[in-house]
Amino acid sequence: MARTHDGTLDPDEIIMPKRGENDAADEARRAARDEKNVRKNFWATVRKAARYIPFMEEVIAAYYCALDPETPFRVRATLIGALAYFVMPIDAIPDFILAVGFTDDAALLASVIAMVRAHIRPEHRDAARRVLAEEQIGPAA
């Protein structure tokens, strides 16, 4: 941490620490690891959670947005982080607890989707609608 001329911690450094090259590389590695986990577990988790998350179409659109190379890195990393939490079976409220297991996931996903909504393009939403229709994923499935 940087210190001011009088020896106290620099408040700007506390709020926005300076980032080095290793920080960016670590962030990229973490995002790649999380993306691999999301790709592996996403669809199985969607099938389990579909009846508990009423905005599953938006979640799937966010998935397509996160995997789109045209999406800015920070948006992709944010979405991948939220989706990685979604596919983890053990989290703040374990997903195997019926009816409430996905409430923490839903809250996180809703917040993140609201933050990056402008980056979720019509083609992401169209792909989500197609998958929901073709795979018959949802409360009625």
N, C-alpha and C positions, 0 to 999 in steps of 0.2 A: 504494500500500500504506500502511496505517495504521502508525503507530509508537507505541510505548509512551512513557511519560514520560521514560525514560532514552535514547530515540532508537533503540532496537532495533525490529526488525519485530515487530508484534503477531502471535503464533502463531495466534490465532483468525482473523485476516485472511488468513493464508497458507492455512489449511485451508479456510475457508469465506469467500471474498472477498465483500464487500458488493456487491450487484447494484443497478444503476441501472435506470431505465425503458428505456434504450436496449438494455441486455442482454436484457431480456425480449422486446422488439420484434425484435431480431436473432435470438433463438432461435425465435420464431414464424415469421419469414421463412425461416430455414433449414429448419425442419420442413415448411413449405409447399412449398419447392423439392424437398426430399427426397421428400415424399409424391407429388408430380407424377411424379418419376422412377420411384418404386416402382410407381405405377399403370401407367405406360407399359411397364415392362420385366418386371414380376413373373411373368406367366404364361409368357412365353417362357423365362425363367430356370428356372422350376419344371420345365418339360418337359425341359430339358437336365440339371438336377441331380437329378431324381427317383430315378434308379438309384443315386446316390451318397450321398443323405441319407436314412437309414432312418426318420426321424421327419417326413417331409414333411407328413403330416396335421397335425401340430402347427404346422409352419411356415405352412401355409395358414390354420389357425385363428388364428394370431398376426396374419396379414395382415388377416383380417376384424376382429379385435379392434382393430388399429391404425386401421382406417377407421371404426370405430363411434364416432359422436359422443358416446355415453354413457360411453366409456372416458375416464378422467382424462387431462388433457393430458400430464402427465409420462410416463405409461405409453405413450400414443400416440407421443410424441416418441422415447422409448427404442426402441420397436418399429420405428418408421419408420427410425430411424438404423441399426438392425441389418439391416432389410430393404433399405435403400439400399446398404449394404455388400454384401449378398447379390447384388443385381442389377448391381453394377459388374463389368464383365468383367476389369478389371485391378485387382488388390488385392495383398495380401501374397503369396498364391500364385495366379497367374493361372488363371482358370477353364478356359481352353482346354487346360491340362495334364491329360491323361486320368487318371482314377482319383484323383489327389491335388488337383486344382484346386479342389475344393469343400471340402476339409478345414478350411481356416481359416474359411470361411463357416459350416460345420456347427458348429464349436466356438463361434463367436460366437453363432449363433442358439440353440444349446442353452443357453448361459449366460443369455442375455437372456430366453428363454422361461421358464427356471427362476425367474428373478427376478420375473417378472410373471404367473406361472401363475394366481394367484388372480383375475386380471382377465379371463382367457380363459374366457368363459362357454359353457355348453352349446350355445347357438345358434351360436356361432362354430365349435365343433367339428362340429356337425351340418352346417353349410354346407360345411365342409372335406370331410367324408365324402361329401356329395352330389357335389361337384365331382370328387373323385377317382374316384367310381364313374361319373359321367356322361361325363367327359372321358377316362377310362381313362388317367390319369396314374399312373405308378409303374413299378417294376422290370419288371413283366410286360407293360407296354404296348408 
